[in-house]
Amino acid sequence: MRILLSFFLIFILVFSSCRNRQNVDLIVHNGKVYTVDSGFSIAEAFAVKDGKIVAVGKTYDILYKYKGAELIDARGNAIYPGFIDAHAHFVGYGRSLFEVNLFGCNNWDEVLARVKKFAGEHPNDIWIRGRGWDQNNFPLQAYPDNTQLDVLFPGKAVLLDRVDGHAAIANTKALELGHVVAGQAVSGGSIETKNGKLTGLLIDNAVDILSSLIPRPSAADYEKWLTTAEKNCFQQGLTTITDCGLMYYEVAAIDSLQQRGKLQMRIYAMLTDSPANFERYIGKATYKTDRLYVRGVKAYADGALGSRGACLLAPYSDKAGWQGFLLNPVSHYDSLAKMLSITDFQMCTHAIGDSGNRIILSVYAKYLNGKNDKRWRIEHAQFVNAADYNLFGKNAVIPSVQPTHATSDMHWAGERLGTARLKYAYAYRSLLEQNGWLPLGTDFPVEDISTVKTFYAAVVRKDGKGYPQGGFQKENALTREQALRGMTIWAAKAGFMEKETGSLEPGKKADFVILNADIMQIPEDAIIQTQVFGTFIGGKKVYGN
């Protein structure tokens, strides 16, 4: 009946109206449009011209005032601003799609089998790269060593990154190429040994010794990686991604692909904390095109909780006497903050442990000195000491969080921190209260790229299997409105793009997504089943039938 009424309404307006209507490129009507404007208003339709929204309102009013070259009947489905991932690794994800996929392996034998299969399919590769193993999923949660890798691949270099990228296993051939020896010291990292012999396990900065040896990708590699990654992201309703930690040549590859029309995804780029990047960007104007914005600088305070590289104020509960470490001296972060404080570039620092967070918050406070609009960020802010939460609000520091980290880590995080400290970890509602807004991301490929899982984890605090009953530390769950804002307008604001995207309002880019269910209304357990009907960038469909 509703479809018939919609058709009848269009017929009457098109053929009976004597009024001249304004020509537009696209009209989307008969939907439930979550505009995510300041009042969180809900509309039925909107008109698009030249890639931007010109009007939002009721279906009758939009069809009466505008004539669309294309009409989309949303058939009552929910429409949202295009989803924005506020923290991800787009280039890294694209690369990982053409390496050994080690995500979800339940033991080391499964890892070895996948590597062996990949090597057989790529016999000419000099290096074998892979990512995704997690010893926390293995029996006894013990780190593996490279014994079997040496047996299987004596003549090829193998480097397999842990799921979070903060540890890796390398075979002897790779270690020899990097001139890595037992007892070698690495600032901000460690080279693990057993009985005086290398195990192949590298933690944090030690991984860079080998990854730096791998040849720089070609333009063809980037095109293959990023166009494939883009297709997967469009299927999730993603229209903008913050790529955290890029080298200048990776930014150039993205820009080239976008300029040639090969890449449609909008990217907010954070440069890796590197002198080579500073030489090309810092001291100059920020770089901006219609699809690319280079304004962030990504630093790393510590490692990951899963690999015990996160820097803690007190020892790990499951490793006596060990508190993790900083990846650089405190003076490094102070110098970086001082340099960036007199520019328009945004300082964004990875900090996981309570010590890492405290140190970076203290450095930020020195240069921000109270309320401001520089929007410096702490990426992850996974475990913050209770005494330090106020430092986010006091200096307008933005905690950038990834809800699926909580539902992935909850199975073992208590072992690392103990019950008393765990309640201050993944505390998203407490972090939201500091500034009144909170950008959400995934950190993919560390986590799944799924936007639905992000929303579900933020609101329900369960993993994709519906565990645990009642949710993990539900007191820090976000409301549905907060989660949607975190994935749209707040994520845009975290990258200085809130005047261009993040909501469906006149003058903004027509980036939107149509879902097959209304995630703002359906039962919690049904959220995880939601699928994307269509994804649009600038009013043009990039995914869907």
C-alpha positions as CSV (number, residue, x, y, z in Angstrom):
1,M,0.0,0.0,0.0
2,R,2.8,2.4,0.9
3,I,4.6,1.8,-2.4
4,L,1.3,2.5,-4.3
5,L,0.8,5.7,-2.4
6,S,4.4,6.8,-3.1
7,F,3.9,6.1,-6.9
8,F,0.6,7.9,-6.9
9,L,2.2,10.9,-5.2
10,I,5.0,11.1,-7.7
11,F,2.5,10.8,-10.6
12,I,0.4,13.7,-9.3
13,L,3.5,15.9,-8.7
14,V,5.1,15.2,-12.0
15,F,2.1,15.4,-14.3
16,S,-0.3,17.7,-12.5
17,S,1.9,20.4,-11.0
18,C,1.8,23.7,-12.8
19,R,4.7,25.0,-10.7
20,N,8.2,25.2,-12.2
21,R,10.5,23.0,-10.2
22,Q,14.2,23.3,-9.7
23,N,16.2,20.8,-11.5
24,V,18.5,18.6,-9.4
25,D,20.6,15.5,-10.1
26,L,19.0,13.2,-7.5
27,I,16.0,13.0,-5.2
28,V,15.8,10.3,-2.5
29,H,12.4,10.0,-1.1
30,N,10.0,7.8,1.0
31,G,12.7,7.0,3.5
32,K,13.4,7.4,7.2
33,V,16.3,9.9,7.0
34,Y,18.4,10.2,10.1
35,T,20.0,13.6,9.3
36,V,22.3,13.5,12.4
37,D,22.0,17.3,12.6
38,S,22.3,19.2,15.9
39,G,18.7,18.3,16.8
40,F,19.0,14.7,15.5
41,S,16.0,15.4,13.3
42,I,14.4,12.7,11.1
43,A,13.3,13.6,7.5
44,E,11.7,11.6,4.6
45,A,13.6,12.9,1.6
46,F,16.4,15.1,0.2
47,A,17.5,16.6,-3.0
48,V,21.1,16.5,-4.4
49,K,22.8,18.6,-7.0
50,D,26.5,18.7,-8.0
51,G,27.3,16.1,-5.3
52,K,25.8,18.2,-2.4
53,I,22.5,18.2,-0.6
54,V,20.4,21.2,-1.5
55,A,17.3,20.4,0.6
56,V,16.0,18.0,3.2
57,G,12.4,17.5,4.3
58,K,9.2,15.7,3.8
59,T,8.7,13.7,0.6
60,Y,5.8,15.8,-0.7
61,D,7.7,19.1,-0.2
62,I,10.9,17.8,-1.9
63,L,9.1,16.4,-4.9
64,Y,6.9,19.6,-5.1
65,K,9.9,21.9,-5.2
66,Y,12.5,19.8,-7.1
67,K,12.7,17.8,-10.3
68,G,15.2,15.0,-10.1
69,A,17.1,13.6,-13.1
70,E,17.2,10.4,-10.9
71,L,14.7,9.3,-8.3
72,I,15.3,6.8,-5.6
73,D,12.4,5.4,-3.7
74,A,13.9,4.2,-0.4
75,R,10.7,2.2,0.3
76,G,10.6,3.2,3.9
77,N,14.1,2.0,4.7
78,A,16.4,3.9,7.1
79,I,19.0,6.3,5.6
80,Y,22.0,7.5,7.4
81,P,25.0,9.8,6.7
82,G,27.8,7.8,5.1
83,F,29.7,6.1,7.9
84,I,33.1,7.4,8.8
85,D,35.8,5.3,10.3
86,A,37.7,7.6,12.7
87,H,40.7,5.3,13.1
88,A,41.7,2.7,10.5
89,H,44.6,1.6,8.3
90,F,43.3,1.7,4.8
91,V,46.6,1.2,3.0
92,G,47.6,-1.4,5.5
93,Y,44.3,-3.2,5.1
94,G,44.6,-3.1,1.3
95,R,48.1,-4.6,1.5
96,S,46.9,-7.3,3.9
97,L,44.4,-8.6,1.4
98,F,47.3,-9.8,-0.8
99,E,49.3,-11.3,2.1
100,V,48.8,-14.4,4.2
101,N,45.5,-14.0,6.1
102,L,46.2,-15.3,9.6
103,F,43.1,-13.8,11.3
104,G,41.1,-16.3,13.3
105,C,43.8,-19.0,13.5
106,N,43.3,-21.1,16.7
107,N,46.8,-22.6,16.9
108,W,50.2,-22.2,15.4
109,D,49.8,-25.3,13.2
110,E,46.9,-23.5,11.4
111,V,49.2,-20.5,10.9
112,L,51.9,-22.7,9.3
113,A,49.3,-24.4,7.0
114,R,48.1,-21.0,5.7
115,V,51.6,-19.8,5.2
116,K,52.6,-23.0,3.3
117,K,49.6,-22.7,1.1
118,F,50.3,-19.1,0.3
119,A,53.9,-19.8,-0.5
120,G,52.9,-22.5,-2.9
121,E,50.6,-20.1,-4.7
122,H,53.3,-17.4,-4.9
123,P,56.5,-19.3,-5.6
124,N,58.4,-16.2,-6.9
125,D,57.9,-14.0,-3.9
126,I,61.2,-13.2,-2.1
127,W,59.4,-12.2,1.1
128,I,56.4,-14.0,2.6
129,R,54.3,-11.5,4.6
130,G,51.3,-12.3,6.7
131,R,49.2,-10.7,9.5
132,G,46.5,-11.7,12.0
133,W,47.9,-14.3,14.4
134,D,47.0,-13.8,18.1
135,Q,48.6,-16.0,20.7
136,N,45.7,-15.2,23.0
137,N,43.6,-17.6,20.8
138,F,46.2,-20.4,21.1
139,P,46.3,-23.2,23.7
140,L,48.0,-21.8,26.8
141,Q,48.2,-18.4,25.2
142,A,51.9,-18.9,24.6
143,Y,53.9,-17.0,22.0
144,P,55.2,-19.2,19.2
145,D,58.7,-19.4,17.9
146,N,60.2,-19.8,14.4
147,T,61.4,-23.4,14.6
148,Q,58.9,-24.8,12.1
149,L,59.1,-21.7,9.9
150,D,62.8,-22.5,9.5
151,V,62.1,-26.1,8.5
152,L,59.4,-25.1,6.0
153,F,61.1,-22.0,4.5
154,P,64.9,-22.2,4.9
155,G,65.5,-20.1,1.8
156,K,62.8,-17.5,2.0
157,A,62.3,-14.6,4.3
158,V,59.1,-14.9,6.4
159,L,57.7,-12.1,8.5
160,L,54.3,-12.7,10.2
161,D,52.7,-9.7,12.0
162,R,50.6,-10.2,15.1
163,V,47.0,-9.1,14.8
164,D,47.7,-5.6,16.2
165,G,51.0,-5.1,14.3
166,H,52.9,-4.6,17.5
167,A,54.7,-7.9,17.3
168,A,55.9,-10.3,14.7
169,I,57.5,-13.7,14.1
170,A,60.4,-13.9,11.7
171,N,62.2,-16.9,10.4
172,T,66.0,-17.2,10.5
173,K,66.4,-16.1,6.9
174,A,64.6,-12.9,7.6
175,L,66.6,-12.3,10.8
176,E,69.8,-12.8,8.9
177,L,68.8,-10.3,6.2
178,G,68.2,-7.8,9.0
179,H,71.5,-8.6,10.8
180,V,69.5,-9.3,13.9
181,V,71.5,-11.1,16.6
182,A,70.8,-12.4,20.1
183,G,71.3,-9.8,22.8
184,Q,70.8,-6.9,20.4
185,A,69.1,-3.9,22.2
186,V,66.3,-2.0,20.6
187,S,64.9,1.2,22.0
188,G,61.1,0.9,22.3
189,G,61.1,-2.8,21.5
190,S,62.6,-6.1,22.2
191,I,64.2,-9.1,20.4
192,E,63.2,-12.2,22.2
193,T,65.6,-15.0,23.0
194,K,65.4,-18.4,24.8
195,N,68.5,-20.1,26.1
196,G,70.5,-17.4,24.4
197,K,69.0,-18.1,20.9
198,L,66.7,-16.0,18.8
199,T,63.1,-17.2,18.9
200,G,62.0,-15.0,16.0
201,L,59.7,-13.0,18.2
202,L,60.0,-9.2,17.7
203,I,58.1,-6.7,19.8
204,D,57.2,-3.2,18.7
205,N,60.2,-1.2,17.3
206,A,62.1,-4.4,16.7
207,V,59.6,-5.3,14.0
208,D,60.7,-2.2,12.0
209,I,64.2,-3.7,11.6
210,L,62.8,-6.2,9.1
211,S,59.8,-4.4,7.7
212,S,62.1,-1.6,6.6
213,L,63.9,-4.1,4.3
214,I,60.8,-4.9,2.2
215,P,60.9,-3.1,-1.2
216,R,58.6,-0.1,-1.6
217,P,55.4,-1.0,-3.4
218,S,54.8,0.0,-7.0
219,A,52.0,2.3,-8.3
220,A,50.3,-0.9,-9.6
221,D,50.5,-2.5,-6.2
222,Y,48.8,0.5,-4.6
223,E,46.1,0.6,-7.2
224,K,45.4,-3.1,-6.7
225,W,45.4,-2.9,-2.9
226,L,43.4,0.2,-2.5
227,T,40.7,-0.4,-5.1
228,T,40.1,-3.8,-3.6
229,A,40.0,-2.4,-0.1
230,E,37.6,0.3,-1.2
231,K,35.1,-2.2,-2.6
232,N,35.1,-4.0,0.8
233,C,34.6,-0.7,2.6
234,F,31.7,0.4,0.4
235,Q,29.9,-2.8,1.2
236,Q,30.0,-1.7,4.9
237,G,28.6,1.7,4.1
238,L,31.9,3.5,4.7
239,T,32.4,6.7,2.7
240,T,35.3,8.3,4.6
241,I,38.2,6.8,6.4
242,T,40.9,8.2,8.7
243,D,44.1,6.4,7.7
244,C,46.4,6.6,10.7
245,G,50.1,6.6,10.0
246,L,51.1,7.1,6.4
247,M,54.4,7.9,4.7
248,Y,54.4,10.8,2.2
249,Y,54.7,8.4,-0.7
250,E,51.6,6.5,0.4
251,V,49.7,9.8,0.6
252,A,50.9,10.5,-2.9
253,A,49.7,7.2,-4.1
254,I,46.2,7.8,-2.7
255,D,46.1,11.3,-4.2
256,S,47.2,10.1,-7.6
257,L,44.5,7.4,-7.6
258,Q,41.8,9.8,-6.5
259,Q,42.9,12.4,-9.1
260,R,42.7,9.8,-11.9
261,G,39.2,8.7,-10.8
262,K,40.5,5.3,-9.7
263,L,39.7,5.8,-6.0
264,Q,36.4,7.3,-4.7
265,M,36.9,6.9,-1.0
266,R,37.4,10.1,1.0
267,I,40.5,9.9,3.2
268,Y,41.6,12.0,6.2
269,A,45.4,11.2,6.4
270,M,47.6,11.2,9.4
271,L,51.3,11.3,8.6
272,T,53.6,8.9,10.4
273,D,55.9,10.6,12.9
274,S,58.9,10.7,10.6
275,P,61.4,13.4,9.6
276,A,60.9,12.5,5.9
277,N,57.2,13.4,6.3
278,F,57.9,16.6,8.3
279,E,60.3,17.8,5.6
280,R,57.5,17.6,3.0
281,Y,54.6,18.9,5.0
282,I,55.2,20.6,8.3
283,G,55.7,24.3,8.1
284,K,53.6,24.4,5.0
285,A,49.8,24.7,4.6
286,T,47.8,21.6,5.2
287,Y,47.0,19.7,2.0
288,K,43.3,19.4,0.9
289,T,41.4,18.2,-2.1
290,D,37.8,17.2,-2.5
291,R,38.6,13.7,-1.3
292,L,41.9,13.9,0.6
293,Y,42.8,15.9,3.7
294,V,46.3,15.7,5.1
295,R,46.3,17.4,8.5
296,G,47.1,14.8,11.2
297,V,50.4,13.5,12.6
298,K,50.4,10.1,14.1
299,A,52.8,9.3,17.0
300,Y,53.1,6.1,19.1
301,A,53.5,6.3,22.8
302,D,53.5,2.5,23.6
303,G,52.6,-0.9,22.2
304,A,49.5,-3.1,22.6
305,L,48.0,-4.7,25.7
306,G,47.7,-8.1,23.9
307,S,51.5,-8.3,23.4
308,R,52.2,-6.6,26.8
309,G,53.8,-3.7,25.1
310,A,51.3,-1.2,26.6
311,C,53.0,1.0,29.2
312,L,51.4,0.6,32.6
313,L,51.9,2.4,35.9
314,A,52.0,-0.9,37.8
315,P,53.2,-4.3,36.6
316,Y,51.0,-6.6,34.5
317,S,48.9,-9.0,36.5
318,D,50.1,-11.9,34.4
319,K,53.8,-11.0,34.2
320,A,55.4,-10.1,37.4
321,G,57.7,-7.0,37.4
322,W,56.8,-6.1,33.8
323,Q,55.2,-2.7,33.0
324,G,55.6,-2.5,29.2
325,F,57.5,0.5,27.7
326,L,57.4,3.7,25.8
327,L,58.4,3.5,22.2
328,N,60.4,6.8,22.4
329,P,61.8,9.0,25.2
330,V,59.3,11.5,26.7
331,S,61.5,14.2,25.2
332,H,60.5,13.0,21.7
333,Y,56.8,13.6,22.3
334,D,57.5,16.9,23.9
335,S,59.5,18.0,20.9
336,L,56.8,16.9,18.5
337,A,54.1,18.6,20.4
338,K,56.1,21.8,20.5
339,M,56.7,21.7,16.8
340,L,53.0,21.0,16.0
341,S,51.6,23.5,18.5
342,I,52.5,26.4,16.2
343,T,51.0,24.8,13.1
344,D,47.5,23.7,12.0
345,F,48.5,20.1,12.0
346,Q,46.8,17.9,14.5
347,M,48.8,15.7,16.9
348,C,47.3,12.2,17.3
349,T,49.1,9.8,19.6
350,H,48.6,6.0,20.0
351,A,48.3,5.4,23.8
352,I,47.1,2.1,25.3
353,G,48.3,1.8,28.9
354,D,47.5,4.1,31.8
355,S,51.1,5.2,32.0
356,G,51.3,5.9,28.2
357,N,48.1,7.9,28.4
358,R,49.2,9.9,31.4
359,I,52.5,10.8,29.8
360,I,50.9,12.0,26.5
361,L,48.1,13.8,28.3
362,S,50.7,15.6,30.4
363,V,52.7,16.6,27.3
364,Y,49.6,17.8,25.5
365,A,48.6,19.9,28.6
366,K,51.9,21.7,28.5
367,Y,51.2,23.1,25.0
368,L,47.4,23.2,24.8
369,N,47.1,24.9,28.2
370,G,43.4,24.6,28.6
371,K,40.4,24.7,26.3
372,N,41.1,25.0,22.6
373,D,40.0,23.9,19.2
374,K,43.2,22.2,18.0
375,R,41.5,18.8,18.4
376,W,44.6,16.9,19.4
377,R,43.7,13.3,19.8
378,I,44.7,10.2,21.8
379,E,44.1,7.1,19.7
380,H,42.6,4.2,21.6
381,A,42.8,5.5,25.1
382,Q,42.2,1.9,26.1
383,F,43.2,2.0,29.8
384,V,43.2,5.4,31.6
385,N,43.9,5.9,35.3
386,A,40.9,7.2,37.1
387,A,42.8,10.4,38.2
388,D,43.6,11.3,34.5
389,Y,40.1,11.3,32.8
390,N,39.7,15.0,33.6
391,L,42.8,15.8,31.5
392,F,40.9,15.0,28.4
393,G,38.2,17.6,29.1
394,K,40.5,20.2,30.7
395,N,42.6,20.5,27.6
396,A,39.9,19.5,25.0
397,V,41.9,16.4,24.1
398,I,39.8,14.0,21.9
399,P,39.8,10.3,22.8
400,S,39.4,8.4,19.6
401,V,38.2,4.9,20.4
402,Q,37.3,1.6,18.7
403,P,34.4,-0.3,20.3
404,T,35.3,-3.7,18.9
405,H,38.6,-3.6,20.7
406,A,36.6,-4.0,23.9
407,T,34.7,-7.0,22.7
408,S,37.8,-8.6,21.2
409,D,40.0,-8.0,24.2
410,M,37.5,-8.8,27.0
411,H,38.4,-12.5,26.8
412,W,41.9,-11.9,28.2
413,A,42.2,-8.2,29.2
414,G,41.3,-9.1,32.8
415,E,44.4,-11.3,32.9
416,R,46.6,-8.5,31.9
417,L,45.1,-5.8,34.2
418,G,43.3,-7.7,37.0
419,T,39.7,-7.0,38.1
420,A,40.3,-3.7,39.9
421,R,42.1,-2.0,36.9
422,L,39.9,-3.6,34.2
423,K,36.9,-1.4,35.1
424,Y,38.9,1.7,33.9
425,A,39.6,0.1,30.5
426,Y,37.4,0.6,27.4
427,A,35.4,3.1,29.4
428,Y,33.8,4.8,26.4
429,R,31.0,6.5,28.3
430,S,33.4,8.0,30.8
431,L,35.5,9.3,27.9
432,L,32.5,10.7,26.1
433,E,31.6,12.8,29.2
434,Q,34.9,14.6,29.0
435,N,34.2,16.7,25.9
436,G,30.6,15.7,25.1
437,W,31.6,13.9,21.9
438,L,33.5,10.8,20.9
439,P,34.7,9.6,17.5
440,L,34.4,5.9,16.8
441,G,36.5,3.7,14.5
442,T,37.6,0.1,14.0
443,D,41.4,0.1,13.7
444,F,41.0,-2.3,10.8
445,P,42.7,-4.5,9.8
446,V,43.3,-5.1,13.5
447,E,39.6,-5.5,13.8
448,D,36.8,-6.3,11.3
449,I,35.9,-3.4,9.0
450,S,32.2,-4.0,9.8
451,T,30.3,-0.8,10.7
452,V,27.5,-2.9,12.1
453,K,29.9,-4.6,14.5
454,T,31.2,-1.2,15.6
455,F,27.7,0.1,16.4
456,Y,26.7,-3.2,18.1
457,A,29.8,-3.3,20.2
458,A,29.4,0.4,21.2
459,V,25.7,0.0,22.2
460,V,25.4,-3.7,23.3
461,R,29.0,-4.4,24.3
462,K,28.9,-7.9,22.9
463,D,31.0,-9.6,20.3
464,G,29.7,-10.9,17.0
465,K,28.5,-14.1,18.6
466,G,26.4,-12.3,21.2
467,Y,28.8,-12.9,24.1
468,P,28.7,-12.2,27.0
469,Q,25.1,-12.3,28.2
470,G,24.3,-8.9,29.5
471,G,27.3,-7.2,27.8
472,F,30.8,-6.5,28.8
473,Q,31.0,-3.7,31.4
474,K,27.7,-2.4,30.1
475,E,27.9,0.7,32.3
476,N,30.2,2.1,29.6
477,A,27.9,1.4,26.7
478,L,26.9,4.3,24.5
479,T,23.3,5.1,23.5
480,R,22.3,4.4,19.9
481,E,22.2,8.1,19.2
482,Q,25.7,8.6,20.6
483,A,27.0,5.6,18.6
484,L,25.6,6.9,15.4
485,R,27.0,10.4,16.0
486,G,30.3,8.7,16.8
487,M,30.3,7.0,13.4
488,T,29.2,10.1,11.5
489,I,29.3,13.7,12.6
490,W,31.7,13.2,15.6
491,A,34.1,11.2,13.4
492,A,33.9,14.0,10.8
493,K,34.6,16.6,13.5
494,A,37.6,14.6,14.7
495,G,39.1,15.3,11.3
496,F,37.9,18.9,10.9
497,M,35.4,17.9,8.2
498,E,32.1,18.5,10.1
499,K,31.2,21.4,7.8
500,E,31.4,19.1,4.7
501,T,30.2,15.7,5.8
502,G,29.0,13.6,8.7
503,S,25.3,14.7,8.5
504,L,22.6,15.1,5.9
505,E,22.1,18.8,5.7
506,P,21.9,21.4,2.9
507,G,25.4,22.4,1.7
508,K,27.1,19.1,2.7
509,K,28.4,16.4,0.5
510,A,25.7,13.8,-0.4
511,D,27.4,10.8,1.2
512,F,24.8,8.4,2.6
513,V,24.0,4.8,3.2
514,I,20.7,2.9,3.1
515,L,20.3,-0.1,5.4
516,N,17.9,-2.9,5.3
517,A,16.9,-2.3,8.9
518,D,16.6,0.6,11.3
519,I,19.5,0.1,13.7
520,M,18.0,2.9,15.9
521,Q,14.8,1.0,16.6
522,I,15.3,-2.8,16.0
523,P,15.9,-5.1,19.0
524,E,19.5,-5.2,20.1
525,D,20.1,-8.8,19.1
526,A,18.9,-8.0,15.5
527,I,21.5,-5.2,15.0
528,I,24.3,-7.6,14.1
529,Q,22.3,-9.0,11.2
530,T,21.8,-5.6,9.5
531,Q,23.1,-5.2,5.9
532,V,23.8,-2.4,3.6
533,F,21.4,-1.8,0.7
534,G,23.4,1.0,-0.9
535,T,26.3,3.3,-0.4
536,F,26.5,6.7,-2.1
537,I,29.4,9.2,-2.4
538,G,28.5,12.7,-3.7
539,G,25.1,11.4,-4.6
540,K,26.5,8.6,-6.8
541,K,26.0,4.9,-6.0
542,V,29.3,3.1,-5.3
543,Y,27.7,0.0,-3.8
544,G,24.4,-1.7,-4.2
545,N,22.0,-3.0,-6.8
